[in-house]
Amino acid sequence: MGIPLVLAAMNAHKRYVDVQVEGCFVLSNLAVNDDNNRAIAAAGGISVVLAAMKAHKRHADVQQNGCAALVNLAFNSANQIEIATTWGIPVVLAAMKAHKDVDVQE
């Protein structure tokens, strides 16, 4: 029940940085669990995270939490393919390049 609510909030409030920061944070934590990991991907969570990162390129917290969510989601091999085929790799590389002095690099 929590995953759809997080994704709905992120989709409904795309312009609000704080919603995207916290949404990516919650998804990164939920994605540690295998069942949640699959559920996030099945509900379109990878595209939601990437959309947040693309929309808020200048906000280091969105980039950091978005990268953390993608890292945790990528523990599932099917998600690795989805991240790669939805242009997630260039998004992550752009975040790393733009935010060299913060935890995005980790």
PyMOL CGO cylinders between C-alpha atoms (Angstrom):
from pymol import cmd
from pymol.cgo import CYLINDER

trace = [
    CYLINDER, 0.00, 0.00, 0.00, 2.83, 2.45, 0.75, 0.3, 1, 1, 1, 1, 1, 1,
    CYLINDER, 2.83, 2.45, 0.75, 4.61, 2.18, -2.60, 0.3, 1, 1, 1, 1, 1, 1,
    CYLINDER, 4.61, 2.18, -2.60, 1.63, 3.31, -4.71, 0.3, 1, 1, 1, 1, 1, 1,
    CYLINDER, 1.63, 3.31, -4.71, 1.06, 6.23, -2.34, 0.3, 1, 1, 1, 1, 1, 1,
    CYLINDER, 1.06, 6.23, -2.34, 4.68, 7.39, -2.61, 0.3, 1, 1, 1, 1, 1, 1,
    CYLINDER, 4.68, 7.39, -2.61, 4.61, 7.13, -6.40, 0.3, 1, 1, 1, 1, 1, 1,
    CYLINDER, 4.61, 7.13, -6.40, 1.26, 8.91, -6.58, 0.3, 1, 1, 1, 1, 1, 1,
    CYLINDER, 1.26, 8.91, -6.58, 2.57, 11.76, -4.44, 0.3, 1, 1, 1, 1, 1, 1,
    CYLINDER, 2.57, 11.76, -4.44, 5.69, 12.08, -6.56, 0.3, 1, 1, 1, 1, 1, 1,
    CYLINDER, 5.69, 12.08, -6.56, 3.62, 12.10, -9.76, 0.3, 1, 1, 1, 1, 1, 1,
    CYLINDER, 3.62, 12.10, -9.76, 1.10, 14.58, -8.39, 0.3, 1, 1, 1, 1, 1, 1,
    CYLINDER, 1.10, 14.58, -8.39, 3.75, 17.00, -7.10, 0.3, 1, 1, 1, 1, 1, 1,
    CYLINDER, 3.75, 17.00, -7.10, 6.50, 16.79, -9.71, 0.3, 1, 1, 1, 1, 1, 1,
    CYLINDER, 6.50, 16.79, -9.71, 7.44, 20.46, -9.31, 0.3, 1, 1, 1, 1, 1, 1,
    CYLINDER, 7.44, 20.46, -9.31, 7.94, 20.25, -5.54, 0.3, 1, 1, 1, 1, 1, 1,
    CYLINDER, 7.94, 20.25, -5.54, 11.55, 19.46, -4.73, 0.3, 1, 1, 1, 1, 1, 1,
    CYLINDER, 11.55, 19.46, -4.73, 10.85, 18.35, -1.16, 0.3, 1, 1, 1, 1, 1, 1,
    CYLINDER, 10.85, 18.35, -1.16, 8.30, 15.76, -2.32, 0.3, 1, 1, 1, 1, 1, 1,
    CYLINDER, 8.30, 15.76, -2.32, 10.81, 14.38, -4.82, 0.3, 1, 1, 1, 1, 1, 1,
    CYLINDER, 10.81, 14.38, -4.82, 13.65, 14.32, -2.28, 0.3, 1, 1, 1, 1, 1, 1,
    CYLINDER, 13.65, 14.32, -2.28, 11.59, 12.46, 0.30, 0.3, 1, 1, 1, 1, 1, 1,
    CYLINDER, 11.59, 12.46, 0.30, 9.92, 10.21, -2.26, 0.3, 1, 1, 1, 1, 1, 1,
    CYLINDER, 9.92, 10.21, -2.26, 13.25, 9.05, -3.65, 0.3, 1, 1, 1, 1, 1, 1,
    CYLINDER, 13.25, 9.05, -3.65, 14.51, 8.56, -0.09, 0.3, 1, 1, 1, 1, 1, 1,
    CYLINDER, 14.51, 8.56, -0.09, 11.54, 6.38, 0.85, 0.3, 1, 1, 1, 1, 1, 1,
    CYLINDER, 11.54, 6.38, 0.85, 11.84, 4.34, -2.36, 0.3, 1, 1, 1, 1, 1, 1,
    CYLINDER, 11.84, 4.34, -2.36, 15.56, 3.81, -1.79, 0.3, 1, 1, 1, 1, 1, 1,
    CYLINDER, 15.56, 3.81, -1.79, 14.85, 2.40, 1.65, 0.3, 1, 1, 1, 1, 1, 1,
    CYLINDER, 14.85, 2.40, 1.65, 11.91, 0.26, 0.56, 0.3, 1, 1, 1, 1, 1, 1,
    CYLINDER, 11.91, 0.26, 0.56, 13.89, -1.15, -2.39, 0.3, 1, 1, 1, 1, 1, 1,
    CYLINDER, 13.89, -1.15, -2.39, 16.27, -2.95, -0.02, 0.3, 1, 1, 1, 1, 1, 1,
    CYLINDER, 16.27, -2.95, -0.02, 13.55, -5.59, 0.44, 0.3, 1, 1, 1, 1, 1, 1,
    CYLINDER, 13.55, -5.59, 0.44, 13.27, -7.94, -2.56, 0.3, 1, 1, 1, 1, 1, 1,
    CYLINDER, 13.27, -7.94, -2.56, 9.47, -7.92, -2.66, 0.3, 1, 1, 1, 1, 1, 1,
    CYLINDER, 9.47, -7.92, -2.66, 9.37, -4.13, -2.43, 0.3, 1, 1, 1, 1, 1, 1,
    CYLINDER, 9.37, -4.13, -2.43, 12.10, -3.89, -5.04, 0.3, 1, 1, 1, 1, 1, 1,
    CYLINDER, 12.10, -3.89, -5.04, 9.98, -5.80, -7.55, 0.3, 1, 1, 1, 1, 1, 1,
    CYLINDER, 9.98, -5.80, -7.55, 6.82, -3.93, -6.54, 0.3, 1, 1, 1, 1, 1, 1,
    CYLINDER, 6.82, -3.93, -6.54, 8.44, -0.52, -7.05, 0.3, 1, 1, 1, 1, 1, 1,
    CYLINDER, 8.44, -0.52, -7.05, 9.59, -1.48, -10.53, 0.3, 1, 1, 1, 1, 1, 1,
    CYLINDER, 9.59, -1.48, -10.53, 6.23, -3.06, -11.42, 0.3, 1, 1, 1, 1, 1, 1,
    CYLINDER, 6.23, -3.06, -11.42, 4.44, 0.13, -10.36, 0.3, 1, 1, 1, 1, 1, 1,
    CYLINDER, 4.44, 0.13, -10.36, 6.64, 2.31, -12.60, 0.3, 1, 1, 1, 1, 1, 1,
    CYLINDER, 6.64, 2.31, -12.60, 8.93, 3.52, -9.84, 0.3, 1, 1, 1, 1, 1, 1,
    CYLINDER, 8.93, 3.52, -9.84, 12.08, 3.53, -11.96, 0.3, 1, 1, 1, 1, 1, 1,
    CYLINDER, 12.08, 3.53, -11.96, 10.58, 6.01, -14.41, 0.3, 1, 1, 1, 1, 1, 1,
    CYLINDER, 10.58, 6.01, -14.41, 9.26, 8.12, -11.53, 0.3, 1, 1, 1, 1, 1, 1,
    CYLINDER, 9.26, 8.12, -11.53, 12.73, 8.32, -9.95, 0.3, 1, 1, 1, 1, 1, 1,
    CYLINDER, 12.73, 8.32, -9.95, 14.33, 9.18, -13.29, 0.3, 1, 1, 1, 1, 1, 1,
    CYLINDER, 14.33, 9.18, -13.29, 11.69, 11.84, -13.95, 0.3, 1, 1, 1, 1, 1, 1,
    CYLINDER, 11.69, 11.84, -13.95, 12.42, 13.43, -10.57, 0.3, 1, 1, 1, 1, 1, 1,
    CYLINDER, 12.42, 13.43, -10.57, 16.14, 13.43, -11.30, 0.3, 1, 1, 1, 1, 1, 1,
    CYLINDER, 16.14, 13.43, -11.30, 15.62, 14.96, -14.76, 0.3, 1, 1, 1, 1, 1, 1,
    CYLINDER, 15.62, 14.96, -14.76, 13.24, 17.62, -13.45, 0.3, 1, 1, 1, 1, 1, 1,
    CYLINDER, 13.24, 17.62, -13.45, 15.48, 18.69, -10.57, 0.3, 1, 1, 1, 1, 1, 1,
    CYLINDER, 15.48, 18.69, -10.57, 18.99, 18.41, -11.98, 0.3, 1, 1, 1, 1, 1, 1,
    CYLINDER, 18.99, 18.41, -11.98, 20.31, 21.26, -9.84, 0.3, 1, 1, 1, 1, 1, 1,
    CYLINDER, 20.31, 21.26, -9.84, 19.07, 19.84, -6.55, 0.3, 1, 1, 1, 1, 1, 1,
    CYLINDER, 19.07, 19.84, -6.55, 21.74, 17.66, -5.02, 0.3, 1, 1, 1, 1, 1, 1,
    CYLINDER, 21.74, 17.66, -5.02, 19.36, 15.98, -2.56, 0.3, 1, 1, 1, 1, 1, 1,
    CYLINDER, 19.36, 15.98, -2.56, 17.08, 14.78, -5.36, 0.3, 1, 1, 1, 1, 1, 1,
    CYLINDER, 17.08, 14.78, -5.36, 20.12, 13.50, -7.24, 0.3, 1, 1, 1, 1, 1, 1,
    CYLINDER, 20.12, 13.50, -7.24, 21.59, 11.78, -4.19, 0.3, 1, 1, 1, 1, 1, 1,
    CYLINDER, 21.59, 11.78, -4.19, 18.35, 10.08, -3.15, 0.3, 1, 1, 1, 1, 1, 1,
    CYLINDER, 18.35, 10.08, -3.15, 17.47, 9.25, -6.75, 0.3, 1, 1, 1, 1, 1, 1,
    CYLINDER, 17.47, 9.25, -6.75, 20.86, 7.58, -7.26, 0.3, 1, 1, 1, 1, 1, 1,
    CYLINDER, 20.86, 7.58, -7.26, 20.42, 5.68, -3.99, 0.3, 1, 1, 1, 1, 1, 1,
    CYLINDER, 20.42, 5.68, -3.99, 17.01, 4.44, -5.12, 0.3, 1, 1, 1, 1, 1, 1,
    CYLINDER, 17.01, 4.44, -5.12, 18.40, 3.33, -8.48, 0.3, 1, 1, 1, 1, 1, 1,
    CYLINDER, 18.40, 3.33, -8.48, 21.34, 1.57, -6.83, 0.3, 1, 1, 1, 1, 1, 1,
    CYLINDER, 21.34, 1.57, -6.83, 19.02, -0.41, -4.57, 0.3, 1, 1, 1, 1, 1, 1,
    CYLINDER, 19.02, -0.41, -4.57, 16.62, -1.16, -7.39, 0.3, 1, 1, 1, 1, 1, 1,
    CYLINDER, 16.62, -1.16, -7.39, 19.53, -2.37, -9.52, 0.3, 1, 1, 1, 1, 1, 1,
    CYLINDER, 19.53, -2.37, -9.52, 20.12, -5.32, -7.20, 0.3, 1, 1, 1, 1, 1, 1,
    CYLINDER, 20.12, -5.32, -7.20, 17.37, -6.94, -9.26, 0.3, 1, 1, 1, 1, 1, 1,
    CYLINDER, 17.37, -6.94, -9.26, 18.72, -7.94, -12.70, 0.3, 1, 1, 1, 1, 1, 1,
    CYLINDER, 18.72, -7.94, -12.70, 15.45, -7.14, -14.49, 0.3, 1, 1, 1, 1, 1, 1,
    CYLINDER, 15.45, -7.14, -14.49, 15.61, -3.64, -13.02, 0.3, 1, 1, 1, 1, 1, 1,
    CYLINDER, 15.61, -3.64, -13.02, 19.17, -3.24, -14.29, 0.3, 1, 1, 1, 1, 1, 1,
    CYLINDER, 19.17, -3.24, -14.29, 17.85, -3.74, -17.80, 0.3, 1, 1, 1, 1, 1, 1,
    CYLINDER, 17.85, -3.74, -17.80, 14.97, -1.32, -17.27, 0.3, 1, 1, 1, 1, 1, 1,
    CYLINDER, 14.97, -1.32, -17.27, 17.28, 1.34, -15.83, 0.3, 1, 1, 1, 1, 1, 1,
    CYLINDER, 17.28, 1.34, -15.83, 19.62, 0.99, -18.80, 0.3, 1, 1, 1, 1, 1, 1,
    CYLINDER, 19.62, 0.99, -18.80, 16.89, 0.94, -21.47, 0.3, 1, 1, 1, 1, 1, 1,
    CYLINDER, 16.89, 0.94, -21.47, 15.09, 3.97, -20.00, 0.3, 1, 1, 1, 1, 1, 1,
    CYLINDER, 15.09, 3.97, -20.00, 18.26, 6.07, -20.22, 0.3, 1, 1, 1, 1, 1, 1,
    CYLINDER, 18.26, 6.07, -20.22, 18.98, 5.85, -16.52, 0.3, 1, 1, 1, 1, 1, 1,
    CYLINDER, 18.98, 5.85, -16.52, 22.73, 5.57, -16.95, 0.3, 1, 1, 1, 1, 1, 1,
    CYLINDER, 22.73, 5.57, -16.95, 23.13, 9.03, -18.58, 0.3, 1, 1, 1, 1, 1, 1,
    CYLINDER, 23.13, 9.03, -18.58, 20.91, 10.50, -15.86, 0.3, 1, 1, 1, 1, 1, 1,
    CYLINDER, 20.91, 10.50, -15.86, 23.14, 9.04, -13.13, 0.3, 1, 1, 1, 1, 1, 1,
    CYLINDER, 23.14, 9.04, -13.13, 26.31, 10.16, -14.91, 0.3, 1, 1, 1, 1, 1, 1,
    CYLINDER, 26.31, 10.16, -14.91, 24.92, 13.69, -15.29, 0.3, 1, 1, 1, 1, 1, 1,
    CYLINDER, 24.92, 13.69, -15.29, 24.10, 13.76, -11.57, 0.3, 1, 1, 1, 1, 1, 1,
    CYLINDER, 24.10, 13.76, -11.57, 27.60, 12.64, -10.68, 0.3, 1, 1, 1, 1, 1, 1,
    CYLINDER, 27.60, 12.64, -10.68, 29.15, 15.23, -12.98, 0.3, 1, 1, 1, 1, 1, 1,
    CYLINDER, 29.15, 15.23, -12.98, 26.96, 18.08, -11.73, 0.3, 1, 1, 1, 1, 1, 1,
    CYLINDER, 26.96, 18.08, -11.73, 27.33, 17.29, -8.02, 0.3, 1, 1, 1, 1, 1, 1,
    CYLINDER, 27.33, 17.29, -8.02, 30.94, 16.35, -7.46, 0.3, 1, 1, 1, 1, 1, 1,
    CYLINDER, 30.94, 16.35, -7.46, 31.17, 17.77, -3.96, 0.3, 1, 1, 1, 1, 1, 1,
    CYLINDER, 31.17, 17.77, -3.96, 28.25, 15.94, -2.36, 0.3, 1, 1, 1, 1, 1, 1,
    CYLINDER, 28.25, 15.94, -2.36, 27.26, 12.35, -1.61, 0.3, 1, 1, 1, 1, 1, 1,
    CYLINDER, 27.26, 12.35, -1.61, 25.95, 11.73, -5.14, 0.3, 1, 1, 1, 1, 1, 1,
    CYLINDER, 25.95, 11.73, -5.14, 29.35, 10.19, -5.84, 0.3, 1, 1, 1, 1, 1, 1,
    CYLINDER, 29.35, 10.19, -5.84, 28.82, 7.41, -3.33, 0.3, 1, 1, 1, 1, 1, 1,
]
cmd.load_cgo(trace, "trace")
